Amino acid sequence: MPPRRGARRGGGRGGRGAGRGQPAEQPAAPPVNPDVPVNPNAPVTQADLAAMEQRYQAMLQAALAPFLAAQQNQAAPVQDQPVVPPAPVQDQPVIPPAPVEAQPVPVQLSAEAKHLRDFRKYNPKTFDGSLDNPFRAQLWLTSIETIFRYMKCPEDQKVQCAAFCLEDRGTAWWETAERALGGDASKITWEQFRESFYAKFFSANVKHAKLQEFLNLEQGKLSVEQYDAEFDLLSRFAPDVVRDEAARTERFVNGLRLDLQGFVRALRPTTHADALRIALDLSLHERAGQSKVVGTGSASGQKRKAEAQPDVIPQRTPSLVDP
C-alpha cells in the first residue's frame, strides 16, 4: 500500500501543522576570531547577526560608561568626612568703627519763631520792670514800637516779641497781667499790652506831671540843642497838644527865647525841623558875634592899659671917668 502524501511532507507525526509551528533549532554560531579573515561572499547567518548585536551593545556601553558614572556620582549620598577644625586665629586688637556724624536735620520754624528771630536781629533793649524811672519805661516801649515798624511785625506777634524782652520784675508783672487778660498771649492785642504797661510803670499821676512840665517848657538858659532834646522827650506825654506837625512847630517856637523867637517867626517855618534849623543858625551867628566882641574888647582894653602907663625914661648911670 503506498504511503500518504501528508506523511511524506510533514516528516513526522505532526503532519503539516506540526512542521510549521515549531521551527528547527539553529546550531550556535562559532565565536568570531578577528585574526581569521571574513569571507565577504559567505552568506550571513543568524549567528553573525547575534554576534554583531553583541558587539554593538558592548560599544554602546563603553561610550556611555563615563556619562553613567558621572550621574551615579551626583546621585550618590555624600559620605561623612572628618571635620577639620579651623586654625586658631591670633588675638587681634578690635578696632571700633568710626563714629558716624549725625547729619543736621533742617528745623522747620513756626511763624512765631520766625518773627521772633527777625525781631532779635535789631538787638532790642530789655526792661527789668523798675519803677524808679518812668522815662526809662517810656523809652523802652517806644524803642520796641520802632522795631515793629521797621520789621513790619504782624499785630498778633507784637505782644510775644515784647514779652521776650522783659526780665526780673518785668517778667513777674507780665505773668500776672497775662493771666488777667485771658492767659493766651496770642490773643492779647498790642493795645491791651500798652494799656497794662502804662498803668503799671507809667501811672496817670506821672503822666499828668510830665504833661504840665511840657506845657511849661521854655528855652531859658538852655542852648537850642538842649531845649530841642527836652522838647522831644516831654512831647511824648502830650500827644493831644502836638497832634500834628503845625501844632508841634508852633509849640516849639513859643518856647524859644524872645530874641530868637522873633527871627524864627519872621521866616515862617512849616515844620519842627525847619524851625530847629533856623534857631540853630541864629544861635551860631550869635555865638560868633559874641566871640568877636570879646576879642575886640580884650584888645582895646590892653591898648588902653598900655596908654595909661607913664613913659619911663632910662636914666644914665654916672661913670667914674667923667670929668
Backbone as CSV, one residue per row, in Angstrom:
resi,resn,N_x,N_y,N_z,CA_x,CA_y,CA_z,C_x,C_y,C_z
1,MET,0.857,-1.181,0.000,0.000,0.000,0.000,0.890,1.227,0.000
2,PRO,0.641,2.147,-0.902,1.578,3.292,-0.983,1.399,4.269,0.172
3,PRO,2.472,4.978,0.593,2.380,5.917,1.720,1.582,7.164,1.337
4,ARG,0.951,7.856,2.392,0.142,9.066,2.138,1.037,10.299,1.954
5,ARG,0.477,11.273,1.173,1.232,12.458,0.801,1.552,13.315,2.015
6,GLY,0.605,13.412,2.932,0.853,14.262,4.102,1.935,13.746,4.980
7,ALA,2.055,12.469,5.112,3.076,11.906,5.966,4.435,12.161,5.427
8,ARG,4.532,12.129,4.056,5.844,12.317,3.470,6.332,13.744,3.638
9,ARG,5.436,14.687,3.529,5.847,16.086,3.640,6.080,16.521,5.076
10,GLY,5.339,16.053,5.990,5.458,16.522,7.361,6.711,16.077,8.010
11,GLY,7.188,14.879,7.655,8.441,14.400,8.241,8.238,14.017,9.667
12,GLY,7.065,13.456,10.066,6.891,13.002,11.439,5.430,12.920,11.763
13,ARG,5.099,12.784,13.061,3.743,12.578,13.466,2.930,13.845,13.422
14,GLY,3.515,14.827,13.403,2.760,16.086,13.475,2.102,16.469,12.196
15,GLY,2.484,15.988,11.125,1.922,16.362,9.837,2.348,17.774,9.460
16,ARG,1.437,18.414,8.615,1.777,19.758,8.108,1.751,20.782,9.226
17,GLY,0.793,20.734,10.117,0.700,21.749,11.190,1.858,21.688,12.121
18,ALA,2.317,20.488,12.404,3.436,20.377,13.326,4.682,20.933,12.748
19,GLY,4.884,20.823,11.451,6.113,21.331,10.815,6.172,22.842,10.810
20,ARG,5.016,23.524,10.733,5.004,24.992,10.703,5.114,25.605,12.093
21,GLY,4.600,25.073,13.134,4.537,25.701,14.454,5.830,25.640,15.204
22,GLN,6.698,24.727,14.987,7.935,24.572,15.744,9.099,24.596,14.797
23,PRO,9.812,25.736,14.698,10.973,25.799,13.796,12.102,24.925,14.289
24,ALA,12.926,24.588,13.381,14.054,23.720,13.725,15.101,24.525,14.460
25,GLU,15.733,23.975,15.468,16.767,24.617,16.257,17.981,24.880,15.419
26,GLN,18.511,26.169,15.521,19.697,26.575,14.791,20.921,26.251,15.619
27,PRO,21.975,25.729,15.003,23.202,25.464,15.745,23.855,26.771,16.177
28,ALA,24.490,26.837,17.355,25.157,28.030,17.892,26.261,28.458,16.978
29,ALA,26.379,29.798,16.797,27.412,30.340,15.915,28.737,30.275,16.604
30,PRO,29.729,29.793,15.860,31.065,29.725,16.447,31.567,31.134,16.740
31,PRO,32.395,31.342,17.754,32.947,32.670,18.059,33.767,33.195,16.917
32,VAL,33.661,34.500,16.751,34.378,35.136,15.641,35.795,35.406,16.067
33,ASN,36.705,34.982,15.272,38.133,35.196,15.518,38.571,36.382,14.692
34,PRO,39.005,37.436,15.281,39.393,38.597,14.482,40.602,38.353,13.615
35,ASP,41.416,37.363,13.963,42.602,37.098,13.141,42.275,36.352,11.858
36,VAL,41.121,35.698,11.802,40.752,34.906,10.597,40.007,35.828,9.673
37,PRO,40.380,35.999,8.453,39.686,36.876,7.505,38.278,36.353,7.247
38,VAL,37.364,37.347,7.071,35.969,37.011,6.840,35.718,37.027,5.348
39,ASN,35.051,36.006,4.934,34.725,35.900,3.518,33.528,36.774,3.236
40,PRO,33.670,37.801,2.375,32.526,38.690,2.117,31.428,38.016,1.334
41,ASN,31.719,36.907,0.639,30.699,36.240,-0.168,29.948,35.186,0.608
42,ALA,30.393,34.979,1.862,29.726,33.943,2.645,28.351,34.454,3.060
43,PRO,27.350,33.618,3.071,26.003,34.049,3.470,25.971,34.399,4.962
44,VAL,25.160,35.539,5.301,25.032,35.996,6.688,24.036,35.090,7.389
45,THR,24.515,34.503,8.447,23.682,33.583,9.192,23.110,34.284,10.419
46,GLN,22.246,33.619,11.116,21.663,34.144,12.372,22.733,34.336,13.420
47,ALA,23.700,33.523,13.404,24.803,33.656,14.365,25.606,34.912,14.122
48,ASP,25.783,35.260,12.834,26.511,36.505,12.542,25.757,37.724,13.063
49,LEU,24.448,37.707,12.875,23.656,38.837,13.353,23.720,38.974,14.873
50,ALA,23.698,37.830,15.566,23.777,37.870,17.029,25.120,38.411,17.494
51,ALA,26.171,37.972,16.779,27.493,38.460,17.152,27.627,39.977,16.932
52,MET,27.044,40.449,15.819,27.093,41.878,15.537,26.327,42.673,16.598
53,GLU,25.187,42.137,17.010,24.397,42.821,18.045,25.152,42.894,19.364
54,GLN,25.847,41.831,19.698,26.631,41.842,20.935,27.750,42.894,20.876
55,ARG,28.432,42.958,19.704,29.488,43.959,19.572,28.929,45.392,19.670
56,TYR,27.757,45.620,19.073,27.135,46.952,19.128,26.770,47.321,20.565
57,GLN,26.220,46.385,21.333,25.870,46.639,22.730,27.110,46.953,23.545
58,ALA,28.207,46.226,23.265,29.448,46.472,24.002,30.006,47.863,23.708
59,MET,29.950,48.257,22.413,30.443,49.576,22.030,29.574,50.678,22.673
60,LEU,28.261,50.492,22.686,27.365,51.485,23.260,27.588,51.645,24.761
61,GLN,27.767,50.496,25.440,28.034,50.581,26.872,29.366,51.262,27.166
62,ALA,30.369,50.961,26.334,31.667,51.606,26.529,31.583,53.121,26.313
63,ALA,30.750,53.562,25.337,30.621,55.000,25.067,29.840,55.720,26.166
64,LEU,28.840,55.033,26.723,28.007,55.662,27.747,28.533,55.476,29.153
65,ALA,29.588,54.747,29.332,30.099,54.465,30.678,30.498,55.747,31.431
66,PRO,31.269,56.716,30.809,31.627,57.936,31.564,30.393,58.759,31.981
67,PHE,29.431,58.829,31.070,28.236,59.612,31.381,27.448,58.984,32.520
68,LEU,27.305,57.666,32.505,26.579,56.979,33.572,27.307,57.087,34.905
69,ALA,28.644,57.023,34.827,29.425,57.130,36.065,29.264,58.524,36.699
70,ALA,29.232,59.568,35.849,29.049,60.928,36.374,27.699,61.082,37.033
71,GLN,26.653,60.524,36.414,25.324,60.594,37.023,25.260,59.858,38.344
72,GLN,25.926,58.709,38.430,25.943,57.956,39.679,26.662,58.724,40.791
73,ASN,27.762,59.424,40.410,28.492,60.195,41.411,27.648,61.356,41.962
74,GLN,26.854,62.001,41.058,25.988,63.083,41.526,24.866,62.591,42.403
75,ALA,24.310,61.430,42.071,23.182,60.912,42.838,23.595,60.219,44.114
76,ALA,24.859,59.844,44.231,25.308,59.107,45.411,25.316,60.033,46.628
77,PRO,24.893,59.649,47.823,24.923,60.475,49.038,26.340,60.796,49.459
78,VAL,26.474,62.031,49.974,27.802,62.480,50.413,28.188,61.713,51.659
79,GLN,29.317,61.112,51.581,29.809,60.355,52.728,30.333,61.295,53.799
80,ASP,30.145,60.899,55.022,30.647,61.693,56.145,32.150,61.814,56.076
81,GLN,32.591,63.051,56.093,34.026,63.313,56.068,34.434,63.916,57.403
82,PRO,35.604,63.627,57.832,36.057,64.186,59.119,36.153,65.704,59.035
83,VAL,35.589,66.373,60.039,35.603,67.830,60.091,36.962,68.305,60.588
84,VAL,37.566,69.134,59.767,38.885,69.674,60.127,38.664,70.978,60.862
85,PRO,39.062,71.051,62.116,38.853,72.309,62.853,39.692,73.419,62.245
86,PRO,39.150,74.665,62.247,39.909,75.785,61.673,41.124,76.117,62.530
87,ALA,42.094,76.647,61.852,43.322,77.023,62.543,43.019,78.128,63.548
88,PRO,43.615,78.059,64.712,43.352,79.103,65.724,43.784,80.469,65.213
89,VAL,42.881,81.442,65.417,43.149,82.806,64.976,43.807,83.567,66.127
90,GLN,44.871,84.234,65.796,45.555,85.008,66.823,44.708,86.215,67.232
91,ASP,44.792,86.515,68.513,44.030,87.657,69.019,44.536,88.945,68.383
92,GLN,43.618,89.702,67.817,43.947,90.974,67.191,43.158,92.086,67.877
93,PRO,43.760,93.233,67.968,43.012,94.338,68.615,41.756,94.673,67.822
94,VAL,40.689,94.836,68.568,39.412,95.155,67.935,39.371,96.654,67.673
95,ILE,39.213,97.011,66.428,39.161,98.424,66.033,37.700,98.841,65.979
96,PRO,37.310,99.731,66.862,35.897,100.144,66.838,35.587,100.898,65.557
97,PRO,34.377,100.794,65.088,34.020,101.535,63.868,34.048,103.034,64.105
98,ALA,34.407,103.724,63.069,34.471,105.190,63.168,33.084,105.749,63.424
99,PRO,32.997,106.693,64.359,31.659,107.258,64.642,31.123,108.011,63.436
100,VAL,29.884,107.819,63.167,29.222,108.478,62.046,28.611,109.774,62.543
101,GLU,29.025,110.852,61.936,28.499,112.143,62.339,27.049,112.269,61.920
102,ALA,26.272,112.686,62.872,24.845,112.848,62.583,24.639,114.073,61.701
103,GLN,23.914,113.890,60.629,23.625,114.986,59.736,22.556,115.886,60.349
104,PRO,22.803,117.193,60.333,21.782,118.082,60.917,20.487,118.027,60.124
105,VAL,19.430,117.905,60.841,18.111,117.851,60.223,17.563,119.270,60.169
106,PRO,17.186,119.722,58.984,16.645,121.087,58.913,15.401,121.238,59.770
107,VAL,15.416,122.283,60.582,14.312,122.523,61.502,13.316,123.472,60.841
108,GLN,12.093,123.046,60.828,11.045,123.867,60.281,10.521,124.806,61.380
109,LEU,10.825,126.092,61.249,10.424,127.053,62.258,8.963,127.440,62.061
110,SER,8.309,127.662,63.172,6.936,128.133,63.115,6.922,129.613,62.768
111,ALA,5.737,130.134,62.492,5.622,131.554,62.159,6.041,132.421,63.337
112,GLU,5.686,132.000,64.571,6.073,132.771,65.752,7.587,132.809,65.912
113,ALA,8.237,131.662,65.686,9.697,131.617,65.834,10.391,132.470,64.770
114,LYS,9.864,132.503,63.555,10.475,133.311,62.507,10.369,134.804,62.830
115,HIS,9.218,135.228,63.322,9.065,136.644,63.670,9.958,137.015,64.857
116,LEU,10.084,136.128,65.816,10.958,136.400,66.958,12.419,136.459,66.526
117,ARG,12.803,135.590,65.601,14.177,135.629,65.078,14.454,136.955,64.366
118,ASP,13.516,137.408,63.550,13.691,138.697,62.870,13.723,139.851,63.875
119,PHE,12.914,139.750,64.921,12.874,140.800,65.941,14.210,140.903,66.679
120,ARG,14.823,139.796,66.986,16.092,139.796,67.735,17.250,140.326,66.905
121,LYS,17.136,140.335,65.572,18.202,140.877,64.742,18.419,142.373,64.984
122,TYR,17.412,143.064,65.500,17.520,144.503,65.761,18.078,144.802,67.154
123,ASN,18.483,143.770,67.897,19.057,143.936,69.241,18.157,144.789,70.144
124,PRO,16.951,144.349,70.414,16.049,145.149,71.252,16.560,145.232,72.687
125,LYS,16.254,146.338,73.345,16.644,146.526,74.737,15.713,145.730,75.652
126,THR,16.212,145.445,76.837,15.406,144.730,77.827,14.879,145.725,78.868
127,PHE,13.836,145.301,79.567,13.249,146.133,80.616,13.058,145.276,81.856
128,ASP,13.614,145.754,82.979,13.603,144.965,84.205,12.419,145.264,85.117
129,GLY,11.509,146.130,84.675,10.331,146.409,85.490,10.573,147.395,86.616
130,SER,11.632,148.189,86.527,11.921,149.154,87.588,10.897,150.291,87.558
131,LEU,10.473,150.732,88.748,9.520,151.832,88.889,10.198,153.155,89.228
132,ASP,11.529,153.155,89.311,12.252,154.343,89.741,12.254,155.436,88.669
133,ASN,12.315,155.023,87.403,12.446,155.998,86.319,11.366,155.752,85.269
134,PRO,10.273,156.513,85.316,9.206,156.322,84.318,9.677,156.611,82.899
135,PHE,10.650,157.508,82.759,11.178,157.804,81.428,11.768,156.553,80.780
136,ARG,12.435,155.757,81.570,13.064,154.554,81.042,12.015,153.594,80.496
137,ALA,10.906,153.457,81.208,9.836,152.593,80.722,9.246,153.137,79.424
138,GLN,9.066,154.455,79.350,8.520,155.075,78.154,9.460,154.889,76.965
139,LEU,10.738,155.118,77.186,11.704,154.979,76.102,11.821,153.535,75.634
140,TRP,11.736,152.598,76.571,11.811,151.184,76.170,10.637,150.817,75.269
141,LEU,9.447,151.207,75.668,8.283,150.859,74.864,8.338,151.543,73.497
142,THR,8.822,152.757,73.454,8.946,153.464,72.174,9.957,152.784,71.260
143,SER,11.071,152.328,71.827,12.079,151.632,71.010,11.541,150.319,70.456
144,ILE,10.712,149.622,71.246,10.130,148.367,70.773,9.173,148.635,69.613
145,GLU,8.370,149.674,69.734,7.439,150.006,68.658,8.170,150.469,67.402
146,THR,9.325,151.100,67.554,10.126,151.486,66.389,10.612,150.253,65.640
147,ILE,11.043,149.228,66.355,11.472,147.981,65.711,10.300,147.332,64.996
148,PHE,9.127,147.367,65.598,7.947,146.784,64.954,7.675,147.447,63.600
149,ARG,7.859,148.759,63.540,7.608,149.457,62.278,8.627,149.062,61.212
150,TYR,9.882,148.931,61.597,10.914,148.593,60.615,10.763,147.160,60.095
151,MET,10.475,146.226,60.978,10.371,144.828,60.559,8.967,144.451,60.077
152,LYS,8.038,145.421,60.150,6.651,145.186,59.741,6.073,143.970,60.470
153,CYS,6.179,144.033,61.771,5.728,142.919,62.609,4.200,142.834,62.588
154,PRO,3.627,141.639,62.386,2.171,141.497,62.441,1.634,141.828,63.830
155,GLU,0.391,142.265,63.879,-0.211,142.670,65.139,-0.275,141.517,66.144
156,ASP,-0.528,140.297,65.641,-0.687,139.164,66.559,0.640,138.623,67.079
157,GLN,1.776,139.208,66.647,3.086,138.766,67.114,3.783,139.808,67.990
158,LYS,3.231,141.007,68.100,3.906,142.083,68.829,4.006,141.778,70.323
159,VAL,2.948,141.254,70.901,2.943,141.010,72.346,4.004,139.982,72.716
160,GLN,4.109,138.903,71.953,5.083,137.859,72.276,6.511,138.366,72.110
161,CYS,6.747,139.203,71.102,8.093,139.762,70.922,8.458,140.698,72.071
162,ALA,7.518,141.544,72.491,7.805,142.464,73.598,8.005,141.716,74.904
163,ALA,7.186,140.684,75.148,7.321,139.911,76.385,8.667,139.196,76.449
164,PHE,9.263,138.895,75.297,10.571,138.243,75.271,11.660,139.147,75.861
165,CYS,11.460,140.477,75.823,12.469,141.425,76.301,12.292,141.786,77.769
166,LEU,11.296,141.259,78.436,11.088,141.554,79.850,11.955,140.648,80.714
167,GLU,12.411,141.166,81.836,13.218,140.389,82.765,12.974,140.874,84.192
168,ASP,13.363,140.044,85.147,13.235,140.364,86.570,11.788,140.732,86.914
169,ARG,11.608,141.923,87.492,10.264,142.332,87.904,9.333,142.548,86.711
170,GLY,9.908,142.847,85.563,9.087,142.973,84.359,8.451,141.651,83.975
171,THR,9.195,140.542,84.099,8.635,139.223,83.809,7.544,138.861,84.802
172,ALA,7.780,139.160,86.086,6.757,138.873,87.099,5.482,139.663,86.829
173,TRP,5.642,140.932,86.428,4.442,141.721,86.108,3.678,141.124,84.947
174,TRP,4.390,140.683,83.891,3.705,140.179,82.696,2.984,138.860,82.977
175,GLU,3.547,138.018,83.815,2.848,136.770,84.147,1.498,137.058,84.794
176,THR,1.466,138.061,85.681,0.195,138.430,86.315,-0.746,139.096,85.318
177,ALA,-0.208,140.004,84.508,-1.043,140.710,83.537,-1.583,139.759,82.470
178,GLU,-0.773,138.785,82.063,-1.224,137.834,81.039,-2.410,137.010,81.533
179,ARG,-2.361,136.571,82.799,-3.493,135.819,83.355,-4.731,136.700,83.442
180,ALA,-4.524,137.965,83.801,-5.672,138.868,83.898,-6.298,139.151,82.542
181,LEU,-5.518,139.070,81.477,-6.022,139.348,80.127,-6.491,138.095,79.393
182,GLY,-6.532,136.966,80.052,-7.063,135.752,79.429,-6.120,134.581,79.420
183,GLY,-4.834,134.806,79.615,-3.880,133.701,79.699,-3.304,133.239,78.383
184,ASP,-3.760,133.752,77.255,-3.230,133.345,75.947,-2.625,134.571,75.276
185,ALA,-1.288,134.601,75.209,-0.604,135.781,74.664,-0.926,136.008,73.192
186,SER,-1.222,134.919,72.452,-1.513,135.071,71.026,-2.834,135.793,70.774
187,LYS,-3.699,135.859,71.807,-4.999,136.522,71.652,-5.042,137.894,72.314
188,ILE,-3.943,138.319,72.932,-3.882,139.627,73.575,-3.394,140.646,72.549
189,THR,-4.109,141.721,72.376,-3.740,142.735,71.391,-2.634,143.637,71.939
190,TRP,-1.998,144.345,71.014,-0.931,145.255,71.416,-1.465,146.427,72.236
191,GLU,-2.653,146.898,71.927,-3.247,147.983,72.700,-3.495,147.559,74.149
192,GLN,-3.927,146.331,74.339,-4.126,145.833,75.708,-2.807,145.770,76.460
193,PHE,-1.754,145.350,75.772,-0.428,145.308,76.403,0.021,146.712,76.795
194,ARG,-0.148,147.695,75.908,0.296,149.064,76.192,-0.465,149.650,77.371
195,GLU,-1.759,149.434,77.392,-2.549,149.975,78.490,-2.126,149.373,79.829
196,SER,-1.910,148.059,79.866,-1.461,147.414,81.108,-0.071,147.882,81.500
197,PHE,0.792,148.081,80.519,2.163,148.515,80.795,2.177,149.929,81.371
198,TYR,1.448,150.843,80.739,1.411,152.214,81.240,0.743,152.300,82.610
199,ALA,-0.291,151.491,82.821,-0.965,151.517,84.122,-0.028,151.093,85.245
200,LYS,0.931,150.206,84.940,1.854,149.726,85.970,3.081,150.623,86.102
201,PHE,3.719,150.956,85.005,5.021,151.626,85.049,4.939,153.112,84.715
202,PHE,3.799,153.571,84.300,3.660,154.984,83.971,2.239,155.392,84.333
203,SER,2.047,155.677,85.611,0.701,155.926,86.129,0.160,157.244,85.590
204,ALA,-1.126,157.468,85.832,-1.777,158.693,85.358,-1.202,159.921,86.040
205,ASN,-0.830,159.802,87.295,-0.247,160.939,88.007,1.088,161.353,87.391
206,VAL,1.904,160.375,87.096,3.201,160.683,86.487,2.997,161.276,85.097
207,LYS,2.087,160.728,84.363,1.826,161.230,83.022,1.321,162.670,83.065
208,HIS,0.440,162.983,84.004,-0.073,164.357,84.125,1.047,165.320,84.521
209,ALA,1.929,164.891,85.399,3.036,165.746,85.810,3.957,166.042,84.633
210,LYS,4.207,165.041,83.801,5.056,165.253,82.635,4.364,166.134,81.606
211,LEU,3.047,166.052,81.517,2.319,166.920,80.597,2.450,168.381,81.027
212,GLN,2.296,168.649,82.316,2.451,170.004,82.806,3.878,170.507,82.607
213,GLU,4.832,169.619,82.762,6.230,170.007,82.546,6.467,170.386,81.091
214,PHE,5.805,169.699,80.191,5.956,170.029,78.768,5.293,171.370,78.447
215,LEU,4.128,171.618,79.021,3.435,172.879,78.751,4.207,174.071,79.293
216,ASN,4.958,173.894,80.324,5.742,174.977,80.921,7.164,175.050,80.385
217,LEU,7.501,174.206,79.430,8.881,174.154,78.945,9.218,175.410,78.139
218,GLU,10.350,176.044,78.480,10.899,177.182,77.744,12.407,177.015,77.645
219,GLN,12.995,177.677,76.653,14.434,177.524,76.441,15.212,178.107,77.613
220,GLY,14.892,179.340,78.018,15.609,179.940,79.138,17.103,180.014,78.881
221,LYS,17.883,179.453,79.809,19.340,179.452,79.683,19.876,178.239,78.939
222,LEU,18.991,177.403,78.470,19.425,176.219,77.726,19.864,176.611,76.315
223,SER,20.776,175.828,75.771,21.128,176.018,74.365,19.989,175.501,73.491
224,VAL,20.034,175.808,72.215,18.985,175.336,71.309,18.973,173.810,71.249
225,GLU,20.151,173.197,71.254,20.223,171.737,71.215,19.607,171.114,72.462
226,GLN,19.912,171.689,73.638,19.365,171.156,74.889,17.851,171.353,74.964
227,TYR,17.387,172.522,74.511,15.943,172.776,74.512,15.210,171.802,73.585
228,ASP,15.768,171.519,72.411,15.127,170.599,71.462,15.067,169.179,72.031
229,ALA,16.129,168.747,72.746,16.128,167.402,73.339,15.032,167.263,74.393
230,GLU,14.883,168.296,75.263,13.827,168.259,76.265,12.443,168.306,75.608
231,PHE,12.323,169.083,74.562,11.051,169.179,73.847,10.630,167.817,73.277
232,ASP,11.564,167.111,72.655,11.252,165.793,72.087,10.872,164.803,73.185
233,LEU,11.566,164.840,74.306,11.319,163.879,75.372,9.955,164.092,76.025
234,LEU,9.629,165.328,76.338,8.381,165.604,77.041,7.164,165.586,76.116
235,SER,7.382,165.809,74.832,6.241,165.815,73.910,5.597,164.439,73.778
236,ARG,6.300,163.399,74.184,5.719,162.057,74.155,4.518,161.947,75.098
237,PHE,4.514,162.787,76.139,3.447,162.714,77.131,2.323,163.719,76.857
238,ALA,2.412,164.384,75.706,1.373,165.352,75.331,0.943,165.127,73.887
239,PRO,0.452,163.933,73.555,0.080,163.674,72.155,-1.069,164.556,71.679
240,ASP,-1.940,165.011,72.586,-3.047,165.868,72.177,-2.587,167.288,71.892
241,VAL,-1.527,167.729,72.549,-1.024,169.084,72.337,-0.279,169.186,71.007
242,VAL,0.529,168.178,70.672,1.284,168.163,69.404,0.632,167.140,68.477
243,ARG,-0.628,167.364,68.188,-1.414,166.377,67.430,-1.003,166.296,65.967
244,ASP,-0.421,167.386,65.432,0.046,167.375,64.041,1.322,168.202,63.950
245,GLU,1.882,168.310,62.723,3.160,168.996,62.542,3.043,170.494,62.793
246,ALA,1.910,171.084,62.415,1.744,172.532,62.632,1.686,172.858,64.112
247,ALA,0.932,172.062,64.891,0.842,172.313,66.333,2.181,172.069,67.008
248,ARG,2.930,171.083,66.541,4.250,170.797,67.123,5.213,171.947,66.840
249,THR,5.172,172.472,65.619,6.067,173.580,65.262,5.740,174.831,66.070
250,GLU,4.454,175.143,66.218,4.045,176.315,66.975,4.470,176.223,68.435
251,ARG,4.309,175.043,69.023,4.715,174.866,70.420,6.223,175.017,70.586
252,PHE,7.002,174.517,69.618,8.466,174.632,69.702,8.903,176.089,69.609
253,VAL,8.319,176.856,68.697,8.720,178.248,68.518,8.337,179.077,69.746
254,ASN,7.175,178.771,70.339,6.735,179.526,71.516,7.682,179.351,72.703
255,GLY,8.412,178.277,72.739,9.313,178.052,73.864,10.686,178.642,73.679
256,LEU,11.018,179.150,72.483,12.337,179.739,72.257,12.474,181.072,73.001
257,ARG,13.724,181.502,73.157,13.964,182.815,73.752,13.365,183.895,72.855
258,LEU,13.006,185.015,73.461,12.307,186.056,72.700,13.156,186.606,71.559
259,ASP,14.479,186.749,71.776,15.325,187.293,70.724,15.404,186.366,69.511
260,LEU,15.373,185.037,69.742,15.364,184.075,68.644,13.963,183.887,68.087
261,GLN,12.972,183.984,68.953,11.603,183.691,68.548,11.135,184.636,67.445
262,GLY,11.492,185.916,67.550,11.057,186.885,66.541,11.650,186.591,65.170
263,PHE,12.954,186.255,65.108,13.578,185.946,63.822,12.997,184.665,63.215
264,VAL,12.747,183.655,64.046,12.216,182.395,63.527,10.803,182.592,62.983
265,ARG,9.979,183.365,63.665,8.616,183.610,63.182,8.638,184.392,61.869
266,ALA,9.602,185.291,61.734,9.668,186.085,60.512,9.938,185.217,59.283
267,LEU,10.648,184.122,59.454,10.949,183.221,58.337,9.862,182.178,58.092
268,ARG,8.844,182.109,58.967,7.658,181.268,58.799,7.992,179.786,58.506
269,PRO,8.606,179.098,59.410,8.872,177.654,59.198,7.562,176.858,59.228
270,THR,7.492,175.821,58.416,6.283,174.983,58.335,6.426,173.665,59.096
271,THR,7.627,173.308,59.481,7.845,172.066,60.215,8.737,172.320,61.415
272,HIS,8.705,171.382,62.326,9.581,171.462,63.501,11.046,171.437,63.081
273,ALA,11.370,170.640,62.080,12.758,170.563,61.626,13.217,171.896,61.054
274,ASP,12.351,172.602,60.306,12.735,173.910,59.747,12.956,174.930,60.861
275,ALA,12.069,174.936,61.855,12.228,175.884,62.968,13.505,175.608,63.736
276,LEU,13.840,174.344,63.934,15.072,173.992,64.638,16.291,174.436,63.841
277,ARG,16.269,174.240,62.537,17.419,174.640,61.712,17.635,176.148,61.769
278,ILE,16.562,176.926,61.688,16.692,178.386,61.729,17.224,178.831,63.099
279,ALA,16.689,178.224,64.157,17.138,178.592,65.507,18.605,178.244,65.710
280,LEU,19.056,177.135,65.167,20.470,176.752,65.299,21.367,177.720,64.541
281,ASP,20.959,178.137,63.351,21.773,179.085,62.584,21.889,180.422,63.317
282,LEU,20.768,180.897,63.835,20.809,182.158,64.577,21.681,182.052,65.828
283,SER,21.599,180.904,66.473,22.401,180.713,67.677,23.890,180.700,67.346
284,LEU,24.257,180.092,66.231,25.669,180.052,65.837,26.174,181.456,65.503
285,HIS,25.354,182.243,64.784,25.771,183.619,64.471,25.913,184.440,65.739
286,GLU,25.015,184.215,66.661,25.094,184.942,67.927,26.363,184.596,68.689
287,ARG,26.705,183.339,68.705,27.936,182.930,69.398,29.160,183.508,68.711
288,ALA,29.144,183.504,67.375,30.287,184.052,66.645,30.428,185.548,66.917
289,GLY,29.312,186.261,66.970,29.369,187.690,67.264,29.884,187.961,68.662
290,GLN,29.446,187.168,69.614,29.928,187.346,70.985,31.427,187.100,71.075
291,SER,31.915,186.131,70.329,33.355,185.851,70.355,34.141,187.025,69.808
292,LYS,33.604,187.664,68.728,34.308,188.811,68.159,34.301,189.990,69.125
293,VAL,33.169,190.197,69.759,33.082,191.300,70.716,34.049,191.089,71.870
294,VAL,34.108,189.867,72.357,35.026,189.564,73.451,36.460,189.762,73.009
295,GLY,36.782,189.353,71.788,38.143,189.509,71.296,38.512,190.964,71.098
296,THR,37.577,191.758,70.534,37.837,193.187,70.324,37.960,193.923,71.645
297,GLY,37.097,193.571,72.570,37.160,194.214,73.884,38.460,193.928,74.590
298,SER,38.965,192.741,74.442,40.232,192.386,75.094,41.385,193.161,74.498
299,ALA,41.367,193.295,73.179,42.449,194.034,72.534,42.402,195.514,72.901
300,SER,41.170,196.086,72.924,41.044,197.507,73.277,41.459,197.749,74.718
301,GLY,41.108,196.840,75.595,41.481,197.007,76.999,42.978,196.974,77.189
302,GLN,43.619,196.074,76.449,45.078,196.017,76.563,45.736,197.291,76.036
303,LYS,45.103,197.849,74.941,45.678,199.080,74.381,45.525,200.238,75.339
304,ARG,44.311,200.357,75.944,44.093,201.439,76.900,45.007,201.290,78.112
305,LYS,45.235,200.109,78.544,46.119,199.885,79.689,47.540,200.312,79.373
306,ALA,47.958,200.019,78.142,49.311,200.415,77.762,49.445,201.935,77.668
307,GLU,48.380,202.622,77.166,48.447,204.079,77.058,48.418,204.747,78.430
308,ALA,47.740,204.129,79.386,47.636,204.733,80.717,48.933,204.681,81.488
309,GLN,49.817,203.833,81.136,51.070,203.727,81.859,52.006,204.877,81.448
310,PRO,52.718,205.578,82.426,53.648,206.690,82.093,54.888,206.169,81.394
311,ASP,55.416,207.076,80.527,56.641,206.693,79.828,57.812,206.668,80.807
312,VAL,58.595,205.688,80.745,59.760,205.529,81.616,60.996,205.909,80.816
313,ILE,61.697,207.007,81.300,62.912,207.440,80.606,64.092,206.788,81.298
314,PRO,64.901,206.095,80.562,66.046,205.443,81.225,67.055,206.470,81.704
315,GLN,67.518,206.311,82.901,68.499,207.221,83.465,69.908,206.702,83.244
316,ARG,70.831,207.718,83.032,72.242,207.356,82.772,72.977,207.135,84.063
317,THR,73.690,206.108,84.150,74.469,205.794,85.347,75.805,206.574,85.282
318,PRO,76.116,207.363,86.327,77.362,208.159,86.289,78.571,207.279,86.241
319,SER,79.524,207.749,85.430,80.761,206.964,85.243,81.875,207.559,86.091
320,LEU,82.765,206.768,86.478,83.892,207.209,87.275,84.909,208.006,86.468
321,VAL,84.850,207.864,85.165,85.840,208.562,84.345,85.355,209.934,83.870
322,ASP,84.044,210.217,84.165,83.549,211.530,83.742,84.323,212.624,84.495
323,PRO,84.475,213.786,83.823,85.169,214.879,84.499,84.308,215.511,85.542
